[in-house]
Amino acid sequence: MSVASRSHAPELADFRKAMGSFAAGVTVVTACHEGRLVGTTVSAFSSVSMDPPLVMVCLKRDSRTLATLSQAGTFCVNILAREQGDLAYRFAKSGADDRFALTAVEAGVCGAPLLAGCVASVECDLHAAHDGGDHEILLGRVLRVVTDEAKTPLVYVRGGFLNT
């Protein structure tokens, strides 16, 4: 077992291994600005507040999705179902130009794409953005949710999907 001292930052590999041990749901965050659809796979997602209803997502600073989302001022967090692992991988690939080609999509109330077959879709206005190191921490004010309770969520832990 590796232990970091209090005076030094942990080794990157140790930090990554520890964070990978925390099971997380898998989402695809989408946005649309001037007809351009963007999306990326995100596991850093959480509810923040019930009143007002707020959620948090973290996106890499160099993400095309972050740039488009910032311009649009709206986004959707699509919570993936267990059978949507292929979608998670497709939207995680860097530089993939047409991630939406094989995916049924409809425009949500805020204009952001809702992906078909998800456990839930959470449509948001961009409420605030904060520095998060190499990521931007985005707070979204929830406008509308769509859920399918018959679906089981996709879960990611230790570098792979958990088969529940």
C-alpha positions in Angstrom: 0.0 0.0 0.0 1.4 3.4 -1.0 0.9 6.3 1.4 1.6 10.0 0.5 3.2 12.2 3.2 1.3 15.3 4.3 4.0 17.6 3.0 4.0 16.2 -0.6 1.4 15.8 -3.2 0.6 12.1 -4.1 2.1 10.5 -7.1 -0.1 11.0 -10.1 -0.5 7.2 -10.6 -1.5 6.7 -7.0 -4.0 9.5 -7.2 -5.5 8.2 -10.4 -5.7 4.7 -8.9 -7.5 6.0 -5.8 -10.0 8.1 -7.8 -10.6 5.1 -10.1 -11.7 3.1 -7.1 -14.7 5.3 -6.7 -17.6 4.0 -8.7 -19.3 6.7 -10.8 -22.2 6.9 -13.0 -21.5 7.6 -16.7 -22.9 10.6 -18.5 -22.6 12.3 -21.9 -22.8 16.1 -21.5 -24.2 17.7 -24.7 -24.7 21.2 -26.0 -25.7 23.0 -29.3 -24.7 26.4 -30.5 -25.6 27.8 -33.9 -26.5 24.3 -35.1 -23.2 22.7 -34.0 -23.8 19.6 -31.8 -21.1 18.7 -29.3 -20.8 16.1 -26.5 -18.3 14.4 -24.3 -18.3 11.5 -21.8 -18.2 12.7 -18.2 -18.2 10.8 -14.9 -17.6 14.0 -12.7 -21.3 14.8 -12.2 -23.3 15.4 -9.1 -26.4 17.0 -7.7 -25.5 20.1 -5.7 -28.8 21.7 -4.5 -32.5 20.8 -4.5 -33.6 24.4 -4.0 -32.8 25.8 -6.4 -32.2 22.6 -8.4 -28.5 22.7 -9.3 -26.1 20.0 -10.7 -22.3 20.1 -11.2 -20.2 18.8 -14.1 -16.5 19.1 -14.7 -15.1 19.5 -18.2 -11.4 19.7 -19.4 -10.4 23.3 -20.2 -9.4 22.3 -23.7 -12.7 20.5 -24.4 -14.7 21.5 -27.6 -17.8 20.7 -25.6 -16.8 23.3 -22.9 -16.2 26.0 -25.5 -19.6 25.4 -27.2 -21.5 25.0 -24.0 -20.1 28.3 -22.7 -21.3 30.0 -25.9 -24.7 28.3 -25.8 -25.2 28.9 -22.1 -27.2 25.7 -21.9 -26.4 22.0 -21.7 -27.9 18.5 -21.1 -26.5 15.8 -18.9 -27.5 12.5 -20.4 -27.2 9.7 -17.8 -26.4 6.6 -19.7 -28.1 3.2 -19.3 -26.1 0.0 -18.7 -26.4 -1.0 -22.4 -24.9 2.3 -23.6 -21.2 1.5 -23.0 -20.5 1.9 -26.7 -22.0 5.5 -26.6 -19.7 6.3 -23.6 -16.7 5.1 -25.5 -17.7 7.0 -28.7 -18.2 10.3 -26.9 -14.9 9.8 -24.9 -12.8 9.6 -28.1 -10.8 12.7 -28.6 -11.2 14.3 -32.0 -14.2 12.2 -33.1 -16.0 14.5 -35.5 -19.4 12.9 -35.8 -20.2 11.4 -32.4 -23.9 11.8 -33.1 -24.0 9.9 -36.4 -25.2 6.6 -34.9 -27.3 8.1 -32.1 -31.0 9.0 -32.1 -31.2 12.6 -30.8 -33.9 15.1 -30.1 -33.6 18.8 -29.1 -34.5 19.5 -25.5 -36.2 22.6 -24.2 -32.9 24.4 -23.9 -31.8 23.3 -27.4 -29.1 20.8 -26.1 -29.3 17.3 -27.6 -31.1 14.6 -25.6 -29.7 11.1 -26.4 -32.2 8.3 -26.9 -32.3 5.4 -24.5 -30.8 7.1 -21.4 -31.8 6.5 -17.8 -32.3 10.3 -17.5 -31.6 13.6 -19.2 -31.1 16.7 -17.1 -31.4 19.9 -19.1 -29.7 23.0 -17.6 -28.9 26.7 -18.0 -25.3 27.5 -17.2 -25.5 29.0 -13.7 -21.8 29.5 -12.8 -18.3 28.3 -13.8 -15.4 27.9 -11.4 -11.7 27.1 -11.7 -11.0 23.4 -11.2 -7.3 23.1 -12.1 -7.1 21.5 -15.5 -10.9 21.4 -15.5 -13.8 23.9 -15.4 -16.4 23.2 -12.7 -19.8 24.1 -14.1 -23.0 24.5 -12.2 -26.2 24.1 -14.1 -29.6 25.2 -13.0 -32.0 22.4 -13.9 -34.8 23.4 -16.3 -36.3 19.9 -16.9 -35.6 16.3 -16.3 -36.7 13.2 -18.3 -36.4 9.8 -16.7 -36.8 6.1 -17.6 -37.0 4.1 -14.4 -37.1 0.9 -16.3 -33.4 1.4 -17.3 -30.4 0.5 -15.1 -27.5 3.1 -15.0 -24.1 2.5 -16.5 -21.4 2.4 -13.8 -17.7 2.9 -14.2 -15.0 1.8 -11.8 -11.3 0.8 -12.0 -11.1 1.4 -15.7 -14.2 -0.5 -16.8 -17.9 -0.7 -16.7 -19.5 -2.6 -13.8 -21.9 -5.3 -14.9 -24.8 -5.1 -12.4 
